[in-house]
């Protein structure tokens, strides 16, 4: 659990973050969301003390971060940024193993961990471990950057707009990979973005910031259906609110259990928006719904999406 207790940060007498209090539950994927300059990245950097807080206290599992040695604190926290920060003259394997090497892991253990992470990010270990960053696409570099952040199995992962500089197709793929890895590992993740669609796809909790202050904190559906202010309502977007609601509701909530239909199977855990896209592509008003094993467990109909 991460607790931000009335933290503030000032630059040249101006508050960038002001009296911010927030609790991120263990295992959450919390998105810090807001317009440019609202204090998202500064808040993230105060958690691992890349930037010192001027006021207030930050605790991780009850321990104040400013009471811990900086090196020990950062080894407990994975950090991934937009530019990846890969060392250009190191191979992928060496980049991923950066922190384990600092921690004195044995060579065999490091190699096994690199293999595990490359497989987790769907990069063939024998193909990619010996490559250099310049030999990778932007999306592959970003995968390696996140793998490096996870290499020492940190309890917390901080991500500062990690997918902002890559093309839409790679970004969509990486968002899917991150959501899958979060489900599989249960890591606590704090993720910075200004993209509402990205936040709705990934977050279990969203903190919307406005000029360094907390405007609203809650589950994505709560923010869409019950915005706390005009600022929140405008930021999440009154226009297109229907599609955004479809993005946070799941097929499992609306399916007709026990019924059958022909056509492309829709995953049980898919969003209603993904179901709508599948119906559009396949020119269907009803599609079968399948569980994780591929077994059909019901159907989803176009009318169910707007029920």
C-alpha positions, 0 to 999 in steps of 0.5 A: 500500500502507498500512502501520500499524506498531504504532500507538496512540492514547490518550484520557485515558490509555485506549488506543482503539487499541493496538499495531495493525500491519496492511498493506493491499495496493495495490488491496485493499478492506479492511474494518475490522470490529468492535463499536462502540468497538473503534477502527475509525474512530479508526484510519481517521482516523489514516491521513489525520491527522484524528487524530494517532497517539500511537505508531507509524508509518503509511506510504502507499507507503513514505512516513510520513504524519507527514512529509508536509504535511497538505494534500498528504496529504489531497489524495491521499486521498478521504474519505467519511463517513456524513453525506456532509458536502455543502455545502448551498448548493452545487449537486451539480456544485460539491460534487463539484468541491471538491478539483479546484477547490482544485487549480486545475483548469480549468473544462472539466476539472472539468465533464468530471470531474463528468460522468464521476463522475455517470455512474459513479454512474448519476446523469444529469449533466444532471438532477443537476449543477444540483441542491442537496443538499436536493433529493436522496434520502439514497441520492443524497446518499451517491452524490454524497458518494462521487463528491466523494471520488473527484473528484481521482482519489486513490490511496486512498479512506477510507470511514467507515460511509458507508451506515449512515444510509440505508434498506436498499434504497438501502444494497444499491444503493450497496454494489453500486455501490461493488463495481462501481467498485472492480472498474473502478478498482482503487482501494485502499479502506479501509472501516469498518463494524460490519455483518458482512454488508456486510463479506462482500459488499464486502471482499477483506480484513477486519481484525477489531478487538477493543478497539483490537487486531487480532483477525484479518486475512484474506480473508472466507472465511478468517475464516469457516472458520478464526476465530482466537479465540472472539471472532472466531467469535462476532462473525462469527456461528456462527449462520447461518454457512452463509448467510455462506459462500454470501455469499463463494463465487461461482457460477463456483466451482460451476457446471456448465460447458457445460450448459444450462437454462431460466429467469432467467440468473444472472451468473457473478460472482454469489455463491452466496447470490444464486443461491439467492435467484434460485432461490427467487424463480423456484421453480427448482432449476437456472438458467442461468449467463451471462458478462458478455456475457449468453452462457450458459456453464453451469448452477448447481443447488440441490445445487451450493450445498451441495456 
